[in-house]
Amino acid sequence: MKPFLKWPGGKYRLVRRIRAALRPGKRLIEPFTGSAAVFLNTDYANYVLADSNNDLIALYVQLVEEGESFIHYCRSLFVVRNNSKERFYALRSEFNATTETRRRGALFLYLNRHCYNGLCRYNRSGKFNTPFGSYVRPYFPAAEMRAFARAARRVRFVHAGFRESMQMARRGDVVYCDPPYVPLSRTAYFTDYDAHGFGWAEQEELAGMAKRLTRRGVQVVISNHDTDDIRRLYQAANARIEQFRVQRNISCDGARRERVGELIAVFEKGSE
């Protein structure tokens, strides 16, 4: 099942590999929900989908609560006249100014499908600032939105950071984490990485929380880049690591795609 949002680093292409690492459990908790590809392609009795991005969580809640009426409302933004730089920047400004939940949710979907590479980026003032994407005909994901709304009846949506959402885990739960990845080069730490508020200290904290949750009988699975630093961090926390390579866009040049190392770290009782 495909997500209805474009999401760089989304896990749709890796769901089989991730699903194989997840054990059965009472509930799946995702502290970094993103496009919700893992939720959409697993079958737990209940879910907690959390994210620190309130616009993302609010859109999901609006879709589930309103259903077809909201889908129809969103579709009204996907017209030819809105697929231009002038209209994109006008609607982006409207998004940054409005606090009306329904309108903001629809505009968030419009921006996601019309902006460059589906990037969700905000400036230091909290304003969405990803530029126009110049697509010939942006796709309106009506079928995917309907599928999401049907599947989400078993979901509790939470606007929270990873610390709060991981603390919700109880014995028998499974936690899947897709945090901001560590950069592939150390030179990126102060540009693409730390500026987003999730630096090395947070990576260490996340690994520590994952290790502690195993003592409650909770399995935690984390995805990340396969770097020496991150491998050492997870190994020190007694995680089992699976390494592989994936196709990734590794620069601002969308045509430049290379295979890069990724890993899945599994923290569970018995691996300590």
FENRADA-V591591 format. One line per field, one symbol per residue. ss: DSSP state (2 for helix, 1 for strand, 0 for the rest). phi: phi as a letter, one per 20 degrees, with the letter a starting at -180 (. if undefined). psi: psi as a letter, one per 30 degrees, with the letter a starting at -180 (. if undefined). A space follows every 50 residues. Layout:
BEGIN
ss->???
phi->???
psi->???
END
This chain:
BEGIN
ss->00000000000222222222200000111100000022220000011111 10022222222222220222222220000222002222222222222000 22222222222222122200010000010001000000000222222222 22221111100222220000001111100000000222222222220002 22222222222222000011111110022222222200011111111110 0000001111111111100000
phi->.efedfbgnfdgfdffffffeeefafbdddfcflfmffgfcccefbcddc afeffffffffffffdmgffffffgfeecgfeebggfgffffffgfeedf gffffffffgfgedeflmfdccefenefcfffelefbgfeefffffffff fffdddeceafffffffffcgnecdddcfgffffcffegedfdffencdf fffffffffffffffendeccceafedgffffffffemeedddaccebed bfefeeccecfcbcdddbfoef
psi->kklfkkjkglgefgeeeeeffklllekkkjfiebfgeeefglilelkjjl lfjeeeeeeeeeeeefbeeeeeeefffileffileeeefeeeeeefflgj eeeeeeeeeeeeffljggkjklafggkkgklkfhkejkkjheeeeeeeee fgfgkjkkjlleeeefffklkflkkkkilklklfkfffegdfdffggiae eeeeeeeeeeeefffggkkkkkklkileeeeeeeefghlkkkklklkkjg lfjffjklklkllkkjjlkff.
END
